[in-house]
Structure formats: structure tokens, C-alpha cells
Amino acid sequence: MSLLQVGLWNLGIVLVLMVALWVASLVKRDASIVDLFWGAGFVVIAWATFVQTADPGTRAVLLVALTTVWGLRLTGYLTWRNWGREEDYRYRAMRDKHGGNFRWISLFTVFGLQGLLMWVVSWPVQAGQSAAASLRPLDILGVGVWLVGIVFEAVGDYQLARFKRDPDNAGRVMREGLWRYTRHPNYFGDFCVWWGLYAIAVAGGAWWTAFGPALMTFLLLRFSGVALLEKTITERRPEYAEYMRQTNAFFPGRPKSAG
């Protein structure tokens, strides 16, 4: 089976799963469940590719393993964090805006779009598995970058969750641990994970899949990540304005002085 055929099969699998998830959201009346599937969706794509790849080599196993660890950790964390909560404010705003049309609009602009983005971003994992060549130093570098990313994500999420559990921190801004050096250690971690996976894909010859991590970087910085989160946060947490002046938005760096 050619790589194009594998990719098209994967697209079909993802779209079917997103439609099923959309139906579940109608029953629950909660579109937020789409966010829980973000990490797990990449795991599905990785394993679907692996199953369709003839005689997968060590690089394929490596890509599947790293994607599975990242994706299941993310889905597990988001499920734990959002369990029992009401629908996310973004989807509630869309629901209020579109009224009875929201169900169909959400199918295309929420579930369908997320499935398509997932498929595009994951191309390094899809294409990288078809290379049977032995591992190279670039693979090791990729694993190292991925490891930095998963540490930033996991540790950052843990530190923020622990901070929020303390009632005394209600309305305050997290400025400790990794959050002292970047305002979004979890997003920076995502960035490293996907460029690390891309490096492994490049080692297998799939250099042309750079659009995958590039799209993820755009999403993190300009679309659904930093830009969206910080759009209104200073209205809810006035202290955040000072935090923005002193702390790098994305790439970790030494905190700036208060002056």
C-alpha cells in the first residue's frame, strides 16, 4: 500500500471517529469532549499507519511509541482535569451565537476541522514509519527534543494543577516552577514534541513533512494556544499584565526585572 493510500485511509478513519464523537456531543450536549480526543486522535493515526505499513522497522516502532505516550498522557490529563465540569466557555459562546444551527456548525467547524488538523499535523508520524533504514544520530536528537517537550508538558501541567488545588491561589497567577521561565510551558512542550517527531521523520527521509510541526506551531502561537488564552485573561486576572511583562510568552528564558 502506498503512503498516499495509507494517508487517505487514515483521513477516513479520523473523520469517522470525529463524526461519532460529534454524535456523542449531541447526546451529552457538550462539545468540549472534542478536546479530550486531541491527543488520543494522534495515537489512533499512529497505530493505523503502523498496521498498514508493510514490514515496519525500528523507526516506525519508535514513532508509534513516542506518539502513544504523548497522546495518552494528554488525553488522560485533560479527562481528569475536565471531569464533571460544564461545557467549555468557547463552545457555550458558539452555542449561544448560533442557537439551533450550532449542532451542524459544530460538525464542520469544531469536530471536522479538528480531525483535519490532526491528520495534517501527524504527517511526520505517518510518513516517517515507511522508512526501513536503521536509526541515525538525528533519530537520537529527535528523541531528545521530544523528551524535553514531554517533561515541560507533564511537569507544567502538574505544577499548575497543584497550584489550582490550593484555595488561597484562587484568582492568582501561577509564577512558580517552569511557569517562572515561560508563561506556557505546556505549549512549549507540545512544540518540542512535534519538532522532535519531525526530526525522526527526517532521519527516515520524510523531510517534506515540515508542514506538520509548522502547523502545530502556528496553532500554539497564533490560533488556539497562546493568543486565544491571553486574549481576555488580563480582564479576569489583572496580575497577569505584570506577569506578561516579566515572563517570556513561549520559549523559556530568564525572568525580566519588575522595572
Secondary structure, DSSP 8 states (H G I E B T S, - for coil): --HHHHHHHHHHHHHHHHHHHHHHHHHHT-TTHHHHHHHHHHHHHHHHHHHHSSS--HHHHHHHHHHHHHHHHHHHHHHHHHTT----HHHHHHHHHHGGGHHHHHIIIIIIHHHHHHHHHTHHHHHHTT--S---HHHHHHHHHHHHHHHHHHHHHHHHHHHHHSGGGTT----SGGGGT-S-HHHHHHHHHHHHHHHHHHHTT-GGGGHHHHHHHHIIIIISSHHHHTSSHHHH-THHHHHHHHS-SSS--------
